[in-house]
Amino acid sequence: MKVSVATVALVLSSIALLTPSAQATTNYTDADILQFALNLECLEAEFYSWVAYGEGIASVDSSLVGSNSQLTTSNSGGHAPPSSFTSTPAGILALEIATEIAENEISHVRYLRKALTAAGATPVPCPQLSLSPATFLNAATAAVSAAGATINPSATFDPYSFPDAFYLGAFIFEDVGVTAYKGAVRSLQSQEYAAVAAGIMAIEAGHAAVIRNQLYGQIDAGSGLTDNSGADITIGTAVSGITKLRDNLAGTAAENALTRNTVAVGSTPSTTGPDLFAADSDAIAFTRTPSQVLDIVQFSPSTQALAVGGFFPNGPTGNADVLEISGDSTRTCNSGVLSMASMSAVSVAVMAAVALAM
């Protein structure tokens, strides 16, 4: 079932009419939760737009960033990939992947803006973003440290420079987006609005699986980073570091890296294989709250305020009270949508990974 913008607007408007006994007392609304998600969509759209088109989303379409946005055509720090990026078949494939994901993320930004506007809310502008190689190097340095190594002081990391570096940069975002929408689904009061979040979550899961699949294929290749002895840091080590760093920042123990032990079935023994899906032992997507997501993308604890740092140098835009949402929030009960969304996300991810392997 396709959920139209008009339907979402009607549902959002009706939420305001709920009686106190039917509506939990909070300092945030469904619209505020989706405003927070809009910040994340701006972040992803901006990154992929630079890789795919060589320009940011303000250049692609100025309406994407919203009114009075701090994000301009050139101040996010992104840059166009060099011509060598597509000098190999692997590079051409990376650009094709970046282009489709850019289209999806831009569509998400447009959709959320339309839905919020139709519901009578004013969509927040995209925040100032920091997607420069220096910011990604800060993230890489912290990730390598989480993996138990020390990055070479003279090392550089540019996710726009070559395909594997792009995949590593993308990996920082994609699993986080899936877990963020899982958290949104359980916190939204409206079933229809939760269905919208679930639909976006399924697409984000497909993105995440594609990126994981590409990284697994290069697991022993160099990441472009070196440790303090001058030795190459492999893609596998870098990914392991990113997953550990995200868990450390979010205070969770949910992340899985690129490899896993398969389940032994009958005469088929357990072996080591790819771990392509951000899922738990029940094949259900993990959940993160807005504060946990913010801790990750800002590289530091948010301490219940729209703090600054990392990819959001001036903090995200919107209502800081969404950070009150906890991991065991009972503000609403969207258990049916939640379960179906989680399984749907993993199913979409499976199809995406299989399609690339064909």
C-alpha positions, 0 to 999 in steps of 0.5 A: 500500500502506497501512503500518500503525502495527503494521507500522512498530512491528515493523520498528523493533523488528527493527532493534535485532536487526540484526548489526553488519555489517548496521547502520551505526555511528551515535549515532542510530536510525530512531526518533531521525530520526522524533522530529526530524520530530515536532518539525517536525510540531508546528511546522506543526500549531501554526501552521495550528491557530491560523489554522484554529481560533483556538487551538493544538494543546494546546487542540485535543487535549492529547495532541498535545503529549505529556507534559511539553511546554513548549508550552501552550495559549497560549504559542506566540505564535499568535493567531486571525485577525480577522473581516476575514480571511474577509471576501472569497472569497479569505479564505474560500478561505485559511481552507479551505486552512488548515483542511485543512492543519491537519487533515493536520499534526495527523494526522501528529503523531498518527500519528508518536506512535502509531508510535513508541509501538508500536515501544517508543520514547517520543515526544518532547514538542512543543518550546516554539514561537515563532510570534508576529508578532514572530518572523515579522517577524524572519524577514521582515526577514532574508528581505528583506535576503537579497533585497537590500532593507532593511525599514522599521524600523517595519514589522510582519508578522502572518501571521494578519492577512490571507490573503496574509500567511498564505500567506507565513508558510506558505511559510516552512515547507512547502518545508522540510518536503518537503526534510526528509522527502527527507533522512529517506528516504535516512537511514532503515534500514528500507524500511517506515519510509522508506515512511512518511516518503515518504507524509508527504513526498508530502502535504507536497509537496501543501501546498507546491504549493498555497501556491506557487500562491496566492502566484503568483496574487498575485505583484505584490501587496503583502506587507504589508511596506514597505522603508526608503523606504516602498515596498511589498514585493511578494509576489514579492520577499518569496518570493524573499527567503525562498528566498535566506535558506533557501539562505544558512542551509542552505549550499545553492543549491537553492531556486527562487522563484515564476517560471521560464523554461519549456522550449522545445519544437518551435515552442513558445517558452520563456516565463516561467511559475509555478514551483510545485514545489520540484524540481531539473532532473530534477523530483526533490525537493531534499534537506536534512539535519536540521542544514540544516533546523534552521539554517533554522527557527532562523534561524542555524547549529546547529553540530551541537547542538540550538541555540536560536532562531527558531521553536524558542526553546529548541531542538527535543526529541530526540537531537542526534546526528541532526545528524550526518547529512550530505548524502552519508550512506550509513548506509542505501540506500533508493534505490528508495523515495527515487526513487519518493518524490521523483517521487511528491511532485512528482506530488502537488504537480502534482495539488494545484496543478491542482485549485486552478486548476480 
